[in-house]
Amino acid sequence: MKVKIRQYGENGILIDWPAVVDAHTHQIILNVNTAIQDTFSEVLIETVITYHTIAVYLKETASVSLCLKQLHAFVKTDIAKMDAVKRVIYIPVCYENHFALDMALVAEKNNLTSNEIIALHTASAYPICFLGFLPGFPYLAGLDKKLHTPRLETPRLQIAAGSVGIGGGQTGIYPSNSPGGWNIIGKTPLELFNVTKNPPNLLKAGDHVQFESISIVAFEKIKSEIKSGAFQLKTTRL
């Protein structure tokens, strides 16, 4: 697999993998990203990953040429081949009509019933490739092709935080109130982003998301538990 590594601006480095979206390549990216954060912690400002790149932003005190040499070594060693333990986070979602603004549209375009959509959407865990668009917004891979639905022709000016949607071949969760053009099929009571918490994001790249269907009664109960601090997030390991 050919990987390009080059200086990116005055104090940055860009690592490019082939422009494909697959689990194997993304696991390599996650492993290399972890190694960069561990190795360059003293001179690193941040790393930003996408489906097939890592942007490395360094402090002015860093030697970019030295970091480039080390990064070339990373992608040629077993660092890129390590298997990581993956965290699965269970996200409760209420798919009832009150929250599922576009369920009927998704059903019509894909010749499915609402129950079939819910069953397909909750069938497996989705790997989080990266966070973007909004703080805490997870880009999830692996949506069943039967659920692929074009984005809305006219985006909404306001989508509520926690809304779960489908946009083309992707599914995701809006972490905050925002305009958006994805088809909304449900809502989670969980808070994906809170600037007062450390870390502020509930999710991170490399995690997996498993959606679970809940009733509106359960939705309100979880909201109450979150407010009181009694809610326990359900997670497992792959």
N, C-alpha and C positions, 0 to 999 in steps of 0.2 A: 504494500500500500504506500503510494507516494505521498509524502507530507512536505509541505512548503513552510519554511520558517524564515521570517524576515523582520527587519526593523520596521516599526510602525510609529511614525512620528519621531520626536526627539528622544523620548524615554519610554517607548512602548515596543512590544514585540507581538507579531501576529502569527499564529500557527494555523495553517489551513490543511484540512483533510479533504479527500474527494467529496464533492458536493452531492452526497447521498444521505438518506435518512434511514439508518438501520441500527438495531440494538448493539451489534458488535462494535461498530465504529463509535457509537456514543459511549459505550463502556470504556473504550480506550481513552476518549476525550476526558471522561470523568476521572480516570486513574491518573492521567498526566496532570490534570488540573489540581488534584490533591497533592501530587508530588511537587508541583510548582509552589503551592501555598506553604508546604512544609519546608522546602529547601530555601526559598527566597523570602521568608517571612520578615527578615530585617530590612529588606529593600523594596518590598512589594506594597503597592497601594491597593490594588485589587486585580482580580481576573474576571473577565466576562465571557461566558460561553454561549454558543448557539448550537444549532444542529451539527455543524461541521467545522467550527473554528473556536479558538481561544485567543482573546485579546489580553495581553499581559501589560499592566500599567505599573511602571517602576518609579521609585523616588529618584530625585536628581542625583543622589549620591551613588546610585547603582552604576556598575560597569555594564553597559548594554552588550558590548562585544563578548564579555565573559559569560553573561547570561545566555547569549545566543549559543555559545559552544556547549554549555550544560544542557540546554534544551534539545539540541541535536542528539546528545547522548541519551536523553530521556526516551525519545520516541524510537530509539533503536534497541532499547533494553527491555527486560521483562516487566518494567514498570507499566508499560502499555498493555501487558498481557495478564495482569493480576485480576483475579476475581474478587469483587468487593461484596461484602454482606449488604443486602438491600433492605431498607426499611419500607414496610407497607403501612400506609396510613388509611384508615377506614373513614370515608367521608359520607355521613348520612345525608340523604337528599330526599326531599318531599317532591314527588312528581305529580301531585294533585293539581287540578285545573287552576286553582288560585295562583299558583306559581309558574305553571307550565304554559307560558304565553303563546308558544309556537308549537306545542305538541301536535296539534291538529295539522299544521302545515308540514311538519316533518313526517307525520303518518301518511299524509296524502302523497307527498313527493316520493316516498319509498314503498308505498303500498303495504303499510304495516299498521297494526293496531297499537294503541298506546301501551298495552301490556307487553306486546312484542318489543317495542322500543325500550321499555324499562328493563326487560329481561336481557336484551342485547347490551345495553349500556352498563349494566351491573355484572356482566358475565365474567370479566377478568380484570386484573390489575393493570393500570396504565403507567408506564415509566415516565417520569418527569424529565424532559430533555433540558429545559432551562426555564428561568423566570424572566418575564419581560412584558412589554406593552404597558402594564401598570405594575407598581411595586407589589410583588407577591403573586402575580398572575402566572399560573403554571401552564407551560406548553406540554401537552400530553401526547404521547405516541400510541398507536395501536387501536384507534377507533375502528370498529367493524365496518367494512365497506357498505353493508346494508343500511348504515345510518348516515352515510355521507350526504350532506345537504348543503346546497349553495347558501352563502350568506344572504341576508335580507337585502332586497334592492334598495330600500331606504332605511339606513340605520336609525335606531332609536336615539333620542337625545339623552335619555336617562335609563340605565339598567341598574337595578338594585344590587348592592353588595351581596355576595353569596349566590347569585344566579348562576346556574349551570347551563351551558349552551353548547351548540354544535355549529361550527363554521367550516364549511367545506369538508375536508377529511380529518378535522381535528375536533376534540372536545376540550372544554376548559371551564374554569370557575372565575367569575369576576370578583376580585378581592375588595373592591370599593365601588361606590356609586360612580357610574361612568357612561358616556355615550358608547354605543356598540352596535354591531350589525350581525351578531351571532343569533341563531335560533334558540330561544330559551325554552328548556324542557323541564326545569325544576329549580329548586333552591336548597342550599344547605344553611343550617343555622350557625355553622362554625365561622369563626373569624380567621381569615387567612393572613391578614396583615394588620399589625397594631404597632405604631411607632413607639409606644411607651414600653413595649416588651423587648427583651433581649434573648434571642434574636427576634426582630420584628416579624419575620416570616414564619408561618406555620410549616410550610413546605420548603424543600430545597431540591436542586438538581440531583438526580440519582435516586431519590425516593420513588416509591410507586404509590399510586392512588387507587383504592378500591372503593367504588361507589356502592352504597347500601340504600335501598328504598325504605323510607319511613312514612308514617302517617302524619297528618297535620297535627294531631294530638302529641305525637312523639316529638315533632318539630318544636312545638311550644315548650314542651318539657325540657328539651335540651337547651333551648334559649334561656330558660329560667335557671338551669344548672350552671350554665356558663356565667351568667350574671352573678350568681352566688358563690362561684368558685368551686362548685361541687362536681363539675363535669370532668370525667376522665377520658382522655383521648384513647381510642382503641388502635393499637399498632401490633404488627407482627414482623417477623424477619423472613426473607427469602433465602 
